C-alpha cells in the first residue's frame, strides 16, 4: 500500500517507519529542508531506541521516502495520515491550525482524484468532533465526498517501536466500508489476533485517546496522594503499593509514587478533558484534581529540598540527575525537572545537571544550569543530589565515590530508585517519596 505521512515529529516518523518496515511504500511530507536532509540520512530528530536503525533499513530498501512536495506526496497515496502537532494552551484549548492547514493542502492536491481518492486519516490527538470537521473541510474544497477516519496513537516514548509492532489495541474510527478494509489490510502485520483491531464511530475513537491518558494520569496522581498520606502517618508507600496492587482488580502499572507525570500526552490530554467538560457544562472534577495533585507534587518536592537547607539555597550547589520526563527519551516537555530546577534556582542554588539524552534540550529550556559530562562530574562539590528521572545508570552508583565528591551526603530521590537499607548502609541523608526519611549523616571524608 502507498502511505503518506504528513509531519515527521514523534508520531509521524515512528508510524511511517514501522509501516515501511512492514512492506508498504511510505512518503513522509515535511517543509523543513534541514530536517529532511537528516531524515534521508536516517538521522532521527529525537532519541528513540532502535528508530534510526529501522529507518536506515527501510530507506535503503526504498520503502521510506521523504519530500517537501505535497503534490508528489498525495498523488498516488492510498491513505494519508495527518500527524502534525496539536499543542494545548495552559487552559486546555487545542490549537488545530496545523491540522486545518494540512486539510487545505490535501484538498488542493486531490481535486483531480475523484473516484480514486485516498482515505484521509487523522492520527493527531484532536478534540472530539475535529475529524469530522476535517472531512467536511476537505470535501467542500475538493468538490467531492472523501473518506475520513480517525486512528489515535498509543505509543510510549522509549518503547515506541515495540508498542507499534505489538499493540495492545488499534483503534479505528470509521464511517464506511472502504476505511475498514484499508485499516484491516494495513494493520494485519501488527494485529495477529483479530480482537486487537477495534472499529468505532469517529467520535468514540477520538475520545478513547483522551480517556486512556486521563485514566493513566489519574493512577499516577492517586498514588502520589496516597504516598503523601503514608509519609504523614508513618506508613511505607512501598509496602502499601505491594499490598494494594496484589489485588487483581487494581494491577500494578502506573502506580509508582514519584514527582508526577510529564511529557507530551498526559498533561495536555488531562487539560483537554477538563476544557471539554467546561465547554459541555459537565465539570470534570476528578480530572481537575488529578492535574492539581500533579502540579502540587512538583512544588512539594522542591520545597522539601529548600527546607532541608533552612529555607534558602544561596551558595549551595545541587547536582540534578535525570532531566527527561521519563527514561529512554530526550523529551523534556512538561518534565517535572524543569519546575524543580527553576524553584531551586529561584532559591539561590547553582545547578550541575546530567541526563543521558536530554541535557541539550534541558539547557535550551533552563539556560542557567551547567551541564555535566557524567553523573559523578555533576556531584563534584555539590551539597546534594536530586534525582528526577530513573535512568538505569543511576541504579547502582559508587556511593563511596559519591561521598568523597559531595560536600555532604544528601540525596533527594524523586523516583524511589534506592532501598532505604542501602541508604542506611552508606549513611546518606535520604529523602524519597512516601517513605520515612533516612537521617543518618556521616561527615565528608
C-alpha positions, 0 to 999 in steps of 0.5 A: 500500500502507498502511505503518506505521512504528513509531519515527521515529529514523534508520531509521524516518523515512528508510524511511517517507519514501522509501516515501511518496515512492514512492506508498504511504500511510505512518503513522509511530507515535511517543509523543513529542508534541514530536517529532511536532509537528516531524515534521508540520512536516517538521522532521527530528530529525537532519541528513540531506541532502535528508530534510526536503525529501522529507518536506515533499513527501510530507506535503503530498501526504498520503502521510506521516502521523504519530500517537501512536495505535497503534490508528489506526496498525495498523488498516488497515496492510498491513505494519508495520515495527518500527524502534525502537532496539536499543542494545548494552551495552559487552559486546555484549548487545542490549537488545530491550525496545523491540522486545518492547514494540512486539510487545505493542502490535501484538498488542493492536491486531490481535486483531480482524484475523484473516484480514486481518492485516498482515505484521509486519516487523522492520527493527531490527538484532536478534540472530539468532533475535529475529524469530522470537521476535517472531512467536511473541510476537505470535501467542500474544497475538493468538490467531492465526498472523501473518506475520513477516519480517525486512528489515535496513537498509543505509543510510549516514548522509549518503547515506541517501536515495540508498542507499534509492532505489538499493540495492545489495541488499534483503534479505528474510527470509521464511517464506511466500508472502504476505511475498514478494509484499508485499516484491516489490510494495513494493520494485519502485520501488527494485529495477529489476533483479530480482537486487537483491531477495534472499529468505532464511530469517529467520535468514540475513537477520538475520545478513547485517546483522551480517556486512556491518558486521563485514566493513566494520569489519574493512577499516577496522581492517586498514588502520589496522594496516597504516598503523601498520606503514608509519609504523614502517618508513618506508613511505607508507600512501598509496602502499601503499593505491594499490598494494594496492587496484589489485588487483581482488580487494581494491577500494578502499572502506573502506580509508582509514587514519584514527582508526577507525570510529564511529557507530551500526552498526559498533561495536555490530554488531562487539560483537554478533558477538563476544557471539554467538560467546561465547554459541555457544562459537565465539570470534570472534577476528578480530572481537575484534581488529578492535574492539581495533585500533579502540579502540587507534587512538583512544588512539594518536592522542591520545597522539601529540598529548600527546607532541608537547607533552612529555607534558602539555597544561596551558595549551595550547589545541587547536582540534578540527575535525570532531566527527561520526563521519563527514561529512554527519551530526550523529551523534556516537555512538561518534565517535572525537572524543569519546575524543580530546577527553576524553584531551586534556582529561584532559591539561590542554588547553582545547578550541575545537571546530567541526563543521558539524552536530554541535557541539550534540550534541558539547557535550551529550556533552563539556560542557567544550569551547567551541564555535566559530562557524567553523573559523578562530574555533576556531584563534584562539590555539590551539597546534594543530589536530586534525582528526577528521572530513573535512568538505569545508570543511576541504579547502582552508583559508587556511593563511596565515590559519591561521598568523597565528591559531595560536600555532604551526603544528601540525596533527594530521590524523586523516583524511589530508585534506592532501598532505604537499607542501602541508604542506611548502609552508606549513611546518606541523608535520604529523602524519597517519596512516601517513605520515612526519611533516612537521617543518618549523616556521616561527615565528608571524608 
